[in-house]
Amino acid sequence: MSIPLKTIIAVFSARCHGDDSSAIIEHVSIDSRSSHNGVNTLFFALIGPNNNGHVYIPELIEEGVRNFVVSYIPEGLEEKANFLVVENTLVALQKFAIYYRGLFDFPVIGITGSNGKTIVKEWLNFLLSPDFNIIRSPKSFNSQVGVPLSVIAINEKHNLGIFEAGISTVAEMDKLEPIVKPTIGVLTNIGTSHDEGFESTAQKISEKLKLFQNSEILIYKRDSRVDSLIFPQIKTFSWSFEDKTADVYVSQVKSSNHKTNIWYQFNGDTFEIEIPFEDMASIENAISCLLVLLYLKYDNATIHSRMALLYPVQMRLEVKNGINNCNLIDDSYSSDFQSLKIALDFLESQNKFQKKTLILSDIFQSGLSDEELYGRVAKLVVANNIERVIGIGETISAFKDRFVNCITYKHTADFLADFENLDFANETILVKGARSFEFEEIVAVLEQKKHETVLEINLNALSYNLNFFKAKLKPKVKIMVMVKAFGYGNGGLEIASLLEHHQVDYLGVAFADEGISLKNDGIRLPIMVLNPESTSFSSIIQYQLEPEIYTLRGLNNFLKVAEHKNLSHFPIHIKIDTGMHRLGFERNDIPELIQTLKGNSRVQVKSILSHMATSDDEAHYDFAKSQIRLFDELSLQIMTELGINPIRHILNSSGISNFPEAQFNMVRLGIGIYGVSNDPEEQKYLENVGTLKSIISQIRTIPAGDSVGYGRRFMAQKETKVGTIPIGYADGISRAWGNGVGYVMIKNKKARILGSVCMDMLMVDITEIDCVEGDDVIIFGESPTVVEIAKALHTIPYEILTSISQRVKRVFYR
């Protein structure tokens, strides 16, 4: 974003107070805590029921923010910044979003409905991301504030938008439609959520359909309630389980072993897909996604392979291991009648235990009288074979007699106080409650505590970082991603599988055994081996890996093996030394290299590459540019004399950002995809991928004068509470990070490391932290970051990441 302030003033007809209407706006904010707030930020001071953005203006001015959209100018600040005064700052934000949306012309998928909006959005993002650079609503940003913020995040690299829009009463969609301006509409399940904001279901449907009044197509499940309300000018693409006249007729659905096979008829033919879910909500959401793929003319093979990879969206209905051998279904997100039906349907599919317990709060957003509502709930409970109901809330307590084997509490705190008297064992427990009841506290006491150290890998963040760097590339420039060293410590196969889904062009590994392992696990992408030993050439050929060749000796050895195996045009990669002086052919080697390759049909030069020594160091940019010039010269010499046109590549992660003119035909993305940059400004835009977590094993309090750890390197100056964490230098934690240099995070507070890091443990000061044994500990992630740790230890983030032992369990999640 780069928009003159004077243009924005005109967008919502603001009265401007200030002396610098020539300012350029690069960022929009409503959050005073945002790290992006600065001189080029436009801050909208929103006024809500519990907050007023105007009160943060003084501290924002101190932080350098100079441009504000306000309903009034706080006293004493008139001359300290540019103030754009409007009647309503939220309306101004929405008008700016409408203007900003108009600057872009690419397809936008708009999603609304009662249930499933976020899941369909996330699944479509996953299904379409290999082919598009997508901007989508973050999390559940579907409100009057969330939608404009989502749209304002568009940049010139995006070529597809996916935005969800939610409303709770009439006239709200009128404001959201011109902001989203969808070309493709998706209407998800229509249920009872927010019924209280509308006179009837028909009115609610009509209001939701306003999102699609200017769309080129509406995708929806055929429904008599909806059909009669669709605007006549809107073209539709419908599906149905019952109506064979729908555009897509779902003829059969068969579920077993946590999977569902779906047969559907389209354009006179029958096709089949498989999804890894059994509950009806997921089946319907998946079919909505299927129709989008069909409308975009995806072939059946692609649809089949991608739909099989759909994953649970961690927002609700999360299955966890519970105490006393229980299964715990966490749906502590909302409580309305429609979502209760969905949750009970999901509970029905969890058949590990015959005994089932429902913990349920008062139900909101039903549109029914309490008498009718709880009568229906009681019937659902019977139909789903629920043996025990625990109700929490004043309303459900009043209808306790409607349920068999029911106990109720007025408040969550009452339940927690009586918890020791309740018996939970060998059963499935559904926890279903509105946010106001804080049922996450119930989940916490029912969930089995995990006593292990894990490295959690956020695959969504990795995808985001990949797309961040892809957006910097010129059209048709290929991308190789380095997965050497066990994916920089994050895990090789899982990351390689995700990169294959994203259709990167190459994977890079250091040694042949890394590539062989990936091939054995089914990875089909081309894999380049950067440091092949001559003894591994036969295996490289057997597993169809592609070796980097960097010496005449290595080339001649490979040619001998190639001749022995009677190979023809086997791909190899020629490395040139342009100043790194580590591996590669130097200038005086080039004539003999050319002579050896000329006329030899055993191999094919697939690419020519070099490696930059200082792409991340501004003080040595002149040297970096000299490397690029030398690479261009020598690679062109090879290409000209051999009459070939291979891929050329020299840029690594830092080079992609700092030397865009040298992208050639391909770039090599390494640590950047894992969320680490040498540029502090760029680091702000990358997402953290790996979080190393552990727990507090034991807590003790020691008096002044006592010591902690080997060598008594920490001596307590006062009474000190000490926590022991089960992770040490055998897991990859540097001993130099101990003795007060480093820290961990417990309850969002820093806990300094006391004494020496042991082989399997370290000890921390928790004197000022309210924590108990079993509480989570963050070793690194958002804080401290691997960049921060590396700086303190006078090393580089690569070493911190790759040092994490493989005995530390990797947990991958989306």
Buried (B, 14 or more C-beta within 10 A) or exposed (E): BEBEBEEBBEBBEBEBBBEEBEBEBBBBBBBBEBEEBBEBBBBBBBBEEEEEBBEBBEEBBEEEBBBBBBBEBBEEBEEBBBBBBBEEBBEBBBBBBBBBBEEBEEBBBBBBBBBBBBBBBBBBBBBBBEBBBBBBBEEBBBBBBBBBBBBBBBEEEBBBBBBBBBBBEBEBBEBBBBBBBBBBBBBBBBBBBBBBBBEEBEBBBBBBBBBBBBBEBBBBBBBEEBEEBBEEEBEBBBBBBEBEEBBBBBEEBEBEEEEBEBBBBBEEEEBEBBBBBBBBBBBBBBBBBBBBBBBBEBEBEEBBEBBEBBBBBEEBBBBBEBBEEBBBBBBBBBBBBBBBBBBBBBBBBBEEBEBBBBBBBBBBBBBBEBEEBBEBBBEBBEEBEBEBBBBBBEBBBBBEEBBEEBBBBEBBEEBBEEEEEEEBEEBBBBBBBBEEBBBBBBBEEBBEEBEEBBBBBBBBBBBBBBBBBBEBBEEEBBBBBBBBBBBBBBBBBBBBBBBBBBEBBBBBBBBBEBBBBBBEEEBEBBBBBBBBBBEBBEBBBEBEBBBBBBBEEBBEBBBEBBEEBEBEEBBBBBBBBBBBEEBBBEEEBBEEBBEBBEEBEBBBBBBBBBBBBBBBEEEBBEBBBEBBEBBBEBBEBBBEBBEEEBBBBBBBBBBBBBBBEBBBBBBBBBBBBBBBBBBEEBBEEBBBBBBBBBBBBEBEEBEEEBBBBEEEBBEBEEEBBBBBBBBBBBBBBBBBBBBEBBBBBBBEEBBBBBBBBBEBBBBBBBBEBEBEEEBBBBBBBEEBBBBBBBEBBEBBBBBBBBBBBEEBEBBBEB
